[in-house]
C-alpha cells in the first residue's frame, strides 16, 4: 500500500495526520497522487479543505508547480510518507510564521538517515550556509523535513525543491532553517516502519 496510508492509530493515517496539522495554518491543503491511488484517498475522512489532484508520476517539483497556481502566495510543502514522532505539528506553524523566502523545518538527522536525505548546515541565526541532497558521507547534523516557499522560482526539471536550496541562497533569497521539535521518521523502509510503530507504542 502507499506509505501515506499507513495507520498511526485506529482513526488516523499518516496522510490524515499531515492534513490535520497543516489546516491549522493553511487555507487549503492540496494533495497530489496518481490515478490508481485516488480510490484509497477517497476512503479517508478528509475535510473539504483537502483537495485531491490527479498527477501521474513525475518529479516532486513538477507536481508542486501544477498545484501552485498563485505566484504571490506562500506555499508550505509537507511529505506524507514521513512522521515526526514527539511533534504535534508545530513545525508547520513555524513555517507559516516565518517571513523568509524559504523556510526549512530542521530536524536532527539520525545516523541511519545521513546520506539518504536532504541535509543542511546553518548559522546560529538559522541562515542556511550549505545544503546537500542525498550525498553519501555528508555528516551535517540536521536535515530538512518540510519547507515553506515564497518569491522563488521552482525548477520543474529537478527531482525535488531541496536541490534548489543553494541556488536560492546564491540568488540572494533569505533561506532560514528553523529547529523543529520531534524526530523525523522515514517510513519508506522496513526498518523505518518498525521504528514508527515502536515509537507509537511508546507514545501511547
Number of C-alpha atoms within 10 A of each C-alpha: 7 11 17 20 18 17 15 17 12 6 10 16 19 21 24 23 18 23 22 16 16 23 15 14 17 16 9 15 22 15 20 19 16 13 13 10 13 14 9 12 18 10 8 14 11 15 13 9 13 17 12 17 16 14 16 12 12 12 14 15 18 20 20 20 15 12 14 14 9 9 12 10 11 19 20 21 19 19 15 21 17 21 23 20 16 13 13 13 20 16 25 25 15 17 27 21 12 16 15 19 18 25 27 31 22 26 24 19 23 13 11 9 17 21 18 15 20 23 27 26 18 18 11 7 9 16 17 22 16 14 24 20 21 16 14 11 9 17 14 19 15 22 27 24 27 20 24 24 23 17 14 15 13 16 14 17 12 14 14 18 21 23 17 19 22 18 13 17 19 11 10 10 17 16 22 26 28 21 17 23 18 17 17 23 20 22 21 13 10 10 11 16 16 12 15 21 15 11 15 14 11 8 9 6
